[in-house]
Amino acid sequence: MDPKQLEELRQKYIKNPPEGMTAKLVKGMTDSDLLDMHFFLIEDDDLDDDEFEEGFYIF
């Protein structure tokens, strides 16, 4: 990801930090940590509400 995209992503999360984080924490994150957080937050966005991921589930 180029530096411009990283800065746009950082600004997005500074303006609206994820639950449990503050803008100050987001400002101090490394680029790698920022990308990891972003991936974690969006990884299930492609699933429909009624759709489960394939895998093993214990209920």
N, C-alpha and C positions, 0 to 999 in steps of 0.2 A: 504494500500500500504506500502510495507516495506521501510525502510530508504534508501536502495541502489537505489530502483526505483525512490524515490522522488528526490534523488540527481541527478540521470541521467536526470530526467525531468527538474529539475532546470537548469542544465548545458545546456540542449537543448535550453531553453528559454533565457538564458544568452547570448549564442552565436548568437541567432537570435530572439531578443525580438519582441513581437507582435507590430503592429502599435500603436503608442501613448505611448509606454513604453520604458524604457531604461534598460540596463543590471543592473544598480544600483538598480532600483526599483524591478526587479525580485530577486536580491540577498537578499533584505530586506523583501520579502514576507514571511508570515507564511506558513507552510505546507498546511494548510486549504485553504488559499487564492490562493496558487499555484494550488491546485487541482481544485478549483472552476474555475479559469481562464482557465485551460487546458480543463475542461469539456465544458465550454462555447465556446472555439475555435474549438472543434471537434464534438459538438453535431449534426451538420447537415452533417457530412462527409458521413454518410450512405445513403444519399438521392442521387438519380440520378438527373441530370440537368433538366430533363423534369418532375420530380415527385414532387408533392406538399405534404406537411404534411396534414393529415386530421385535420379539425378544421374550425373555423369560420373566414372568411376574409372579411374585409371592403375595397372596392376599390373605 
